[in-house]
Amino acid sequence: MSILGQLKVDQQGARKDRNRELVTTLTTLMSEIADVGLNDGKRETTDDEALVVIQKFVKNLKESIEHEDSYDKQIELQLYMSYLPRMLTEEELEVKIGEYIALGNGNMGMIMKELKASGHWYDGKQASAVAKRLLST
């Protein structure tokens, strides 16, 4: 099932449960995702495009939480993250980046390029911090 399809199913469930906050949040997200395809030739948004939109929502919410951390924002963040593929943990990043360094990719640009090409999902800031730390040792 597509991400947009899953969002629709989840929105219907929230409507049945009469959870207005969740309905509103999912409607906003669905609208932003749908707009991508509509603005590019009135087509359905692809899952890859949907993931980019969700990542933007996550990034913006994380920045907002840095300024004002609240329980509601944490719940909203968890909701958005539930639609993203599993991301590499810090330990998994250390292993991957360590492998790249062992193969002779000893500069930050090459490490990040290899990591991106690997197809894994990861937090860019976290990956950068891990790479800097491992390169400095």
N, C-alpha and C positions, 0 to 999 in steps of 0.2 A: 504494500500500500504506500502511496506517495505521502510525503510529509503533509502536504495540504489536505489530503484525504484523511490522514490521522487527526489533524487539527479539527476538521469538520466533525468527525466522530466524537472527539473529546468535547467539542463545543456543544453538541447535542446532549451529551451526558451531563454537562454542567447545567444546561437549560432544564433538563428533567429534574436535576437536584436543586434547582432554583438558586444556584450559586451565581449571583449577579456579577460579583467581582471577577470570577473566573471567566464567565461569558464575555465580559467586557475586555479582559486581557487577551483572550483568544481571538476575539473579533478584531481587535487592533492588529495583532500579529498576522492573522489571515489576510487582512486588508493590505498590509504592507507587502506581504509575499505575493499576493495576487497582482498588485500594481506592477511588479517587475515584468511579468509576462504581458500584461495589458499595454504597458507603455512601449513594449518592443514588438509591435505587430499583432496585438490582440490575440495572444496565444496563452496557453497554460504555462505557468512558471515551472521550471524544472526543479528537481530536488536539490541539485547543486546550488542553484540560485536561491532556493528557500533557505539552505544552510547558511549562505552568506548573510541573508537578512537576519536570521536568528542570531548569528555571531555578532552582528552589529547591535542587536538588542542586548545581548549579554555584555558586550563591551561597555555600552552606555550605562547599563545598570550597575556594573562593577564600579565605574567611575563615580556614579551617583552615591553608591554605598560608601566609597572612600570619604565623601563629604558628610553624609548623614546615614549612618547605619540604622536600619530599622528591621523589625521582624517581617513586616509585609514585603519589603524589598528583597529580603533573603528568600522568602517563599516564591516570589515572582522569578527570581534568578534561578532557583531550582526547577521551576516549571519550564523556563526557556531551555535550560541545560538538558532537560529530559528529552528534548527533540534533537539534540546533537549526538553524533556518534561518540562512543567512549574515547576520552582523551588519554594520552599517555600520562602516567604519574611521574612525579619527580624522579623516582628511582628508575623507572623505565627510560626516562630521558637521559639519565646519567649513564646507563648501560649503552644506549644507542650512540650517544655523543662520544663516549669512551671508545666505542668500536671505530667510529669515524677518525678519531685522533690516532688510534693504533694503526689505522690503514694509511696514515701519512697526511691526512687532511688537518693540518695544524693551524689553519686560520679560521677566523669566525665566519667569514663569507662562505667558504667552502662547506663548513659544517652545517650552516643554516640551509644552504642549497641542497645538500644531501638529505637533510632531515625533511625538507619540503618535498623532495622527490620521492621520499619513502612512502608517501600516501597515508601516513599516520596523522591523526588529529592530535594537536598539542597546543599548549598555551605558549605563544611566542615570547612573552616576557619571561616566563619561567625557563624556557629553553635557552634564551639568551643568557640569563643569569647562570644557569648550569654550565653552559659552554665557557663563559668567562671564568668561572671558578675552576673548571677542569683544565683550561688552557694555562691558567696562572700557576698550576702546581707542577 
